[in-house]
Amino acid sequence: MAEKNPMWKGDKVGYQAIHGWIKSRKLKPNLCELCKINPPYDLASKGDIYTRNLNDWMWICRRCHMLLDGRLVNLHKVRGDTNRVPLLSKM
């Protein structure tokens, strides 16, 4: 049991460590947990705080992850594709 290890830090670990811990314990579904269309590649936190609660995480496709983070909207704005700004609600 990891908690009994003297090096155990609980939730006071870095970004990579918590992602690795969750990735090794949360089963990866065949389809994205949001759009249910694409295969998931990214493990994303549902909130702003990274915890070890598996229910606070989801396996999602790259497109859904970029939509949630606002990166896809920013990318379209930078490219000048303001008419093509995608919406998460259209999925």
N, C-alpha and C positions, 0 to 999 in steps of 0.2 A: 504494500500500500504506500503510495507516494507521500502521503501526509506524515508518515512516520520517519521519512528520510530527514536527517538533520539539515540538509540543504534546501528543504521545502520552503518556498516563499509565499505560498498561498496565492492571493490575487495581486501581490506586489511584484509582478514580473513584467517584462517588456512585451512589446507588440508581437515579435516573432515567437516568443515562448508560449504566450497564451493561444496564439493561432495554432501552433504545433500541438499543444495539449488538446484543444478542441477537435482538431482535424483527426487525431488518433482515436477519438471517442465517439464522434458524431457520424453516423452512417451517411454516406453520400447517396442521394437518390439518383434515379436515372434522368429525371427532368428537374429543371429549375423550380424552386419552391414558390416563386412568384408568378412567372408567366406560364409555367407548365408546358413549354414548347421546346426550349433549347436545353442541351445538357449543361449541368452546372460546372463551373470551373473555379468559382470564388467562394470562400467562406466569409460571410459578412455578419457583423454584429447588428442586432435589431435596435440597439440604443447607442448612446454616446459613451457608455462605460463598458469596458471589457471585463466580463466576469467568467467564472468557470461553470455557469449554469448553461447546460446544453440547449435549453429552451430559448435562450437569449441569442442564439445563432441560427443562421440559415445558409443552405447551399444554394447559390444563385448563379445564373449565367452572367457573362461579362456585360452584356447590354443592360440587364436589370441593375447590376452593380453600379454601372456608370450613370444610369438614370437616378438611382437613389442618392449617389454622392454628388450629383449635379455636374459631373464631368462631361456627359454627353451634350447637355444643353450648352455648356461653356464652349465645347469644341465647335458646335454649330455656329455659335455667335462669333467666334474667332474667325471661322471660315467665311462668315457673311451669309450663311444659310439660315437666315431668320425665319423664312417660311417653312423650314423643315425641322424646327425645334420639336423633338419628340416629347410626348407626354406619357407618364407612367400609367395613367388611367386608360390609355388606349390598348393596353395589353390584355 
